[in-house]
């Protein structure tokens, strides 16, 4: 059974994510941490009739306690994106938050799995890796950027076009990164073939890449994707916990390709080159990344071109994260 910490538990993603984790039978301990409002969130969630024990931790003085004795840390902490904000704007605020949280995890639960939700994931995951390297505890198999929402959106958006599709069962591989044109849905390699015209493929790809903007615009300044992100984060956490128990589970994640150098060859040959991080389908296991799962076919010419665009942006995003820590 698994002890989980949610860091940023009182926020727009953190609250529904904590609720969903409280409902997961694999969770035995649920540590909720934030700098505001978390005692009330914890008290509320603790009344739910499941066996997980809930504890709340408020402020920097209780951070070390919050991340002690845990198996999995999930990080949704930070500010949400608002209209007109890019993920680069978010970086200036969220980078320091993620760095502080990962330092505490490294000091108190160095073998914990870490799942980063805080945007921009393309940069915050490299920040986490650099912190762990500096502390001498980096294990590329145990660090993940949560990109599950991109796959969730892809499945749902396909159904919007093709109502006969089963959104719950359909799996569309999504590789690259977790923002804008770094998100590359491989619609041609969907688990169930989807017949799309070239124009439909182009439009659907754009919608998957910029689906977050739909929510930001619809919320009109009141935040970004929180409920769907909480669902995606909970799904990733559930998959990882099932894998820890021995089940074979595949989920997408933005990982260090050093986690499986042999499995990374396919994605490097498709255009990832010497990038350290890339979102790929990951077969999870008891130690985290068991292997990078094969894509199951050759991407289309359109998808290969999209990979080329993504790689250029990703190189900049990754370097931004690395430099933030190295120049701190």
VEXDREN-2710 file (C-alpha; in Angstrom, 1 decimal):
% VEXDREN-2710
k/r/px/py/pz
1/UNK/0.0/0.0/0.0
2/UNK/1.2/3.5/-0.7
3/UNK/1.8/6.7/1.2
4/UNK/1.1/9.7/-1.0
5/UNK/1.8/13.4/-0.6
6/UNK/0.0/16.1/-2.6
7/UNK/2.1/19.3/-2.6
8/UNK/-0.3/22.2/-3.4
9/UNK/-3.3/20.4/-2.0
10/UNK/-5.4/23.4/-1.4
11/UNK/-5.3/24.7/-5.0
12/UNK/-7.6/24.3/-7.9
13/UNK/-6.0/21.0/-9.0
14/UNK/-4.9/19.9/-5.5
15/UNK/-8.3/19.8/-4.0
16/UNK/-10.0/17.5/-6.5
17/UNK/-6.8/15.5/-6.9
18/UNK/-6.7/14.9/-3.2
19/UNK/-10.4/13.9/-3.2
20/UNK/-9.8/11.3/-6.0
21/UNK/-6.7/9.9/-4.2
22/UNK/-8.7/9.5/-0.9
23/UNK/-11.1/7.3/-2.9
24/UNK/-8.2/5.1/-4.2
25/UNK/-8.0/1.9/-2.2
26/UNK/-4.2/1.7/-2.8
27/UNK/-3.6/4.9/-0.8
28/UNK/-3.0/4.2/2.9
29/UNK/-1.6/7.6/3.9
30/UNK/-2.5/10.9/2.3
31/UNK/-0.3/13.9/3.3
32/UNK/-1.8/17.2/2.1
33/UNK/0.6/20.2/2.0
34/UNK/0.1/23.8/1.1
35/UNK/1.0/27.3/2.3
36/UNK/-2.7/28.3/2.8
37/UNK/-6.1/26.8/3.6
38/UNK/-4.9/23.1/3.8
39/UNK/-6.2/22.3/7.3
40/UNK/-9.8/22.8/6.1
41/UNK/-9.2/20.8/3.0
42/UNK/-7.7/18.0/5.0
43/UNK/-10.5/18.0/7.6
44/UNK/-13.1/17.9/4.9
45/UNK/-11.5/15.0/2.9
46/UNK/-10.7/13.1/6.1
47/UNK/-14.4/12.5/6.7
48/UNK/-14.7/10.4/3.5
49/UNK/-15.3/6.7/4.4
50/UNK/-12.2/5.1/3.0
51/UNK/-9.2/3.7/4.9
52/UNK/-6.6/6.2/3.9
53/UNK/-5.3/8.3/6.8
54/UNK/-5.2/12.0/6.0
55/UNK/-2.8/14.5/7.6
56/UNK/-2.5/18.2/6.8
57/UNK/0.7/20.2/6.8
58/UNK/0.7/24.0/6.6
59/UNK/3.6/26.2/5.5
60/UNK/7.3/25.9/5.0
61/UNK/7.9/24.9/8.6
62/UNK/5.9/21.7/8.1
63/UNK/7.1/20.8/4.6
64/UNK/9.8/18.3/5.8
65/UNK/7.1/16.4/7.8
66/UNK/4.8/16.5/4.8
67/UNK/7.3/14.6/2.6
68/UNK/8.7/12.3/5.2
69/UNK/7.9/8.6/4.9
70/UNK/6.2/8.9/1.6
71/UNK/6.3/6.6/-1.5
72/UNK/4.9/9.1/-4.0
73/UNK/4.9/12.9/-4.2
74/UNK/2.5/14.6/-6.6
75/UNK/3.2/18.3/-7.2
76/UNK/0.4/20.5/-8.6
77/UNK/1.6/23.5/-6.6
78/UNK/2.0/26.9/-8.2
79/UNK/-0.1/29.6/-9.8
80/UNK/-2.7/28.8/-12.6
81/UNK/-2.4/30.2/-16.1
82/UNK/-4.7/33.2/-16.8
83/UNK/-5.8/34.7/-20.1
84/UNK/-2.8/36.2/-21.9
85/UNK/-0.3/34.2/-19.8
86/UNK/2.1/31.8/-21.5
87/UNK/3.7/28.9/-19.8
88/UNK/6.9/30.9/-19.9
89/UNK/5.2/33.5/-17.8
90/UNK/4.3/30.8/-15.3
91/UNK/7.9/29.6/-15.2
92/UNK/9.0/32.7/-13.4
93/UNK/6.7/31.9/-10.5
94/UNK/6.5/28.2/-10.5
95/UNK/10.2/27.3/-11.0
96/UNK/11.2/28.4/-7.5
97/UNK/8.2/26.6/-5.9
98/UNK/9.1/23.3/-7.6
99/UNK/12.7/23.6/-6.7
100/UNK/11.9/24.1/-3.0
101/UNK/9.5/21.2/-2.9
102/UNK/11.9/18.8/-4.6
103/UNK/14.7/19.8/-2.3
104/UNK/12.5/18.8/0.6
105/UNK/11.6/15.4/-1.0
106/UNK/15.3/14.7/-1.8
107/UNK/16.2/15.4/1.9
108/UNK/13.4/13.4/3.5
109/UNK/12.2/10.7/1.1
110/UNK/14.9/10.4/-1.5
111/UNK/13.5/7.2/-3.0
112/UNK/10.0/8.5/-3.5
113/UNK/8.5/8.6/-6.9
114/UNK/7.9/12.2/-8.0
115/UNK/5.1/13.2/-10.4
116/UNK/5.2/16.9/-11.5
117/UNK/2.0/18.6/-12.6
118/UNK/3.2/22.2/-12.1
119/UNK/3.6/24.0/-15.4
120/UNK/5.5/24.5/-17.5
121/UNK/6.2/20.8/-17.2
122/UNK/8.8/21.0/-20.1
123/UNK/10.9/23.1/-17.7
124/UNK/9.8/22.1/-14.2
125/UNK/10.8/18.4/-14.7
126/UNK/14.3/19.4/-15.7
127/UNK/14.4/21.6/-12.6
128/UNK/13.4/18.6/-10.4
129/UNK/16.1/16.4/-12.1
130/UNK/18.8/19.0/-11.5
131/UNK/17.9/19.4/-7.8
132/UNK/17.9/15.6/-7.4
133/UNK/21.3/15.4/-9.2
134/UNK/22.8/18.0/-6.9
135/UNK/21.6/16.1/-3.9
136/UNK/23.0/12.8/-5.3
137/UNK/19.7/11.0/-5.4
138/UNK/18.5/11.3/-9.0
139/UNK/17.0/8.2/-10.4
140/UNK/15.6/8.8/-13.9
141/UNK/13.1/5.9/-13.4
142/UNK/11.4/7.7/-10.6
143/UNK/10.7/11.2/-11.9
144/UNK/7.7/11.9/-14.1
145/UNK/6.1/14.9/-15.7
146/UNK/2.4/14.2/-15.9
147/UNK/1.2/14.4/-19.5
148/UNK/-1.8/12.1/-19.1
149/UNK/-4.2/15.0/-19.8
150/UNK/-2.9/15.2/-23.4
151/UNK/-3.9/11.6/-24.0
152/UNK/-7.2/12.1/-22.1
153/UNK/-8.0/15.1/-24.4
154/UNK/-7.0/13.2/-27.5
155/UNK/-9.4/10.3/-26.7
156/UNK/-12.3/12.7/-25.9
157/UNK/-11.7/15.0/-28.8
158/UNK/-11.6/12.0/-31.2
159/UNK/-15.1/11.0/-29.9
160/UNK/-16.3/14.6/-30.5
161/UNK/-15.6/14.0/-34.2
162/UNK/-16.5/10.3/-34.3
163/UNK/-19.3/9.6/-31.8
164/UNK/-18.9/5.8/-32.4
165/UNK/-15.5/5.9/-30.7
166/UNK/-15.2/4.8/-27.1
167/UNK/-13.4/7.6/-25.4
168/UNK/-12.7/5.6/-22.3
169/UNK/-11.0/2.7/-24.2
170/UNK/-9.3/4.6/-27.0
171/UNK/-5.6/5.4/-26.5
172/UNK/-3.8/7.9/-28.8
173/UNK/0.0/8.0/-28.2
174/UNK/1.0/11.6/-27.5
175/UNK/4.7/12.3/-27.5
176/UNK/7.0/15.3/-27.2
177/UNK/6.2/17.8/-24.4
178/UNK/3.3/19.3/-22.5
179/UNK/2.6/22.7/-24.0
180/UNK/1.4/24.0/-27.4
181/UNK/3.2/22.7/-30.4
182/UNK/5.5/20.5/-28.3
183/UNK/2.5/18.2/-27.9
184/UNK/2.5/15.7/-30.7
185/UNK/-0.6/13.4/-30.9
186/UNK/0.1/10.3/-33.1
187/UNK/-3.5/9.9/-34.3
188/UNK/-2.4/7.5/-37.0
189/UNK/-1.3/5.1/-34.3
190/UNK/-4.4/5.1/-32.1
191/UNK/-5.3/1.9/-30.4
192/UNK/-8.4/1.6/-32.5
193/UNK/-7.9/3.0/-36.1
194/UNK/-9.6/6.3/-36.6
195/UNK/-10.4/7.4/-40.2
196/UNK/-9.6/11.1/-40.4
197/UNK/-9.2/13.4/-43.4
198/UNK/-6.0/15.4/-43.7
199/UNK/-7.9/18.5/-42.6
200/UNK/-9.6/16.8/-39.7
201/UNK/-6.2/15.5/-38.6
202/UNK/-4.7/19.0/-38.7
203/UNK/-7.6/20.6/-36.8
204/UNK/-7.8/17.8/-34.2
205/UNK/-4.0/18.0/-33.6
206/UNK/-4.3/21.7/-33.0
207/UNK/-7.2/21.3/-30.6
208/UNK/-5.3/18.7/-28.6
209/UNK/-2.2/20.9/-28.5
210/UNK/-4.1/24.0/-27.3
211/UNK/-6.9/22.4/-25.4
212/UNK/-5.8/24.1/-22.3
213/UNK/-6.5/27.5/-23.9
214/UNK/-10.1/26.5/-24.4
215/UNK/-10.5/26.1/-20.6
216/UNK/-8.6/29.3/-19.8
217/UNK/-10.8/31.3/-22.1
218/UNK/-14.0/29.7/-20.9
219/UNK/-13.1/30.3/-17.2
220/UNK/-12.6/34.0/-18.2
221/UNK/-9.8/34.8/-15.7
222/UNK/-10.9/32.3/-13.0
223/UNK/-8.1/29.8/-13.7
224/UNK/-7.1/27.0/-16.0
225/UNK/-7.8/23.3/-16.4
226/UNK/-8.2/22.0/-12.9
227/UNK/-10.8/19.3/-12.8
228/UNK/-9.6/17.5/-16.0
229/UNK/-6.0/17.9/-14.8
230/UNK/-6.9/16.4/-11.4
231/UNK/-8.6/13.5/-13.1
232/UNK/-5.5/13.0/-15.3
233/UNK/-3.2/13.2/-12.3
234/UNK/-5.2/10.7/-10.3
235/UNK/-5.2/8.4/-13.3
236/UNK/-1.4/8.5/-13.5
237/UNK/-1.0/8.0/-9.8
238/UNK/-3.4/5.0/-9.9
239/UNK/-1.5/3.5/-12.8
240/UNK/1.8/3.9/-11.0
241/UNK/0.4/2.4/-7.8
242/UNK/-1.0/-0.6/-9.7
243/UNK/2.4/-1.0/-11.4
244/UNK/4.2/-0.9/-8.0
245/UNK/2.0/-3.9/-7.0
246/UNK/3.1/-5.8/-10.1
247/UNK/0.5/-5.0/-12.7
248/UNK/1.6/-4.1/-16.3
249/UNK/0.4/-0.5/-17.0
250/UNK/1.3/1.9/-19.8
251/UNK/0.8/5.6/-19.3
252/UNK/2.4/8.6/-21.0
253/UNK/4.9/10.7/-19.2
254/UNK/7.6/13.4/-19.7
255/UNK/10.7/11.5/-18.5
256/UNK/14.4/11.5/-18.7
257/UNK/15.3/9.2/-21.7
258/UNK/18.1/7.9/-19.5
259/UNK/15.5/5.9/-17.8
260/UNK/15.6/3.4/-20.7
261/UNK/18.4/4.2/-23.1
262/UNK/17.6/1.2/-25.3
263/UNK/13.9/2.0/-25.5
264/UNK/14.7/5.6/-26.2
265/UNK/16.4/4.8/-29.5
266/UNK/13.1/4.6/-31.4
267/UNK/12.1/8.1/-30.3
268/UNK/15.6/9.5/-30.8
269/UNK/15.6/8.2/-34.4
270/UNK/12.2/9.8/-35.0
271/UNK/13.7/13.2/-34.2
272/UNK/14.3/13.6/-30.5
273/UNK/18.0/13.4/-31.1
274/UNK/20.1/14.1/-28.0
275/UNK/17.3/15.7/-25.9
276/UNK/17.4/14.6/-22.3
277/UNK/13.7/14.7/-21.8
278/UNK/10.7/13.6/-23.9
279/UNK/7.1/12.6/-23.4
280/UNK/6.7/8.9/-24.4
281/UNK/4.4/6.0/-23.6
282/UNK/5.9/4.4/-20.5
283/UNK/5.5/0.9/-19.3
284/UNK/5.5/1.3/-15.5
285/UNK/6.8/-1.2/-13.0
286/UNK/7.7/-1.6/-9.3
287/UNK/10.8/0.7/-9.8
288/UNK/9.0/3.3/-11.9
289/UNK/9.9/3.3/-15.6
290/UNK/10.2/-0.3/-16.6
291/UNK/10.7/0.6/-20.2
292/UNK/9.7/3.0/-22.9
293/UNK/6.9/1.3/-24.7
294/UNK/7.1/0.9/-28.5
295/UNK/4.9/3.2/-30.5
296/UNK/3.5/0.3/-32.5
297/UNK/4.1/1.7/-35.9
298/UNK/5.5/4.5/-38.0
299/UNK/4.1/8.0/-37.5
300/UNK/2.7/9.7/-40.6
301/UNK/4.6/12.4/-42.6
302/UNK/2.4/15.1/-40.9
303/UNK/3.3/13.7/-37.4
304/UNK/7.0/13.5/-38.2
305/UNK/6.9/17.2/-39.2
306/UNK/5.2/18.0/-35.9
307/UNK/7.9/16.1/-34.0
308/UNK/10.5/18.3/-35.7
309/UNK/8.7/21.5/-34.6
310/UNK/8.4/20.1/-31.0
311/UNK/12.0/19.2/-30.7
312/UNK/13.2/22.8/-31.3
313/UNK/10.9/24.3/-28.7
314/UNK/11.7/21.5/-26.2
315/UNK/15.4/22.1/-26.4
316/UNK/14.8/25.7/-25.3
317/UNK/12.3/24.7/-22.5
318/UNK/14.6/22.0/-21.1
319/UNK/17.6/24.4/-21.1
320/UNK/15.6/27.0/-19.3
321/UNK/14.9/24.6/-16.5
322/UNK/18.4/23.3/-16.2
323/UNK/19.9/26.8/-16.2
324/UNK/17.5/27.9/-13.5
325/UNK/19.0/25.5/-11.1
326/UNK/22.6/25.7/-12.2
327/UNK/22.6/29.5/-12.0
328/UNK/20.7/29.7/-8.7
END
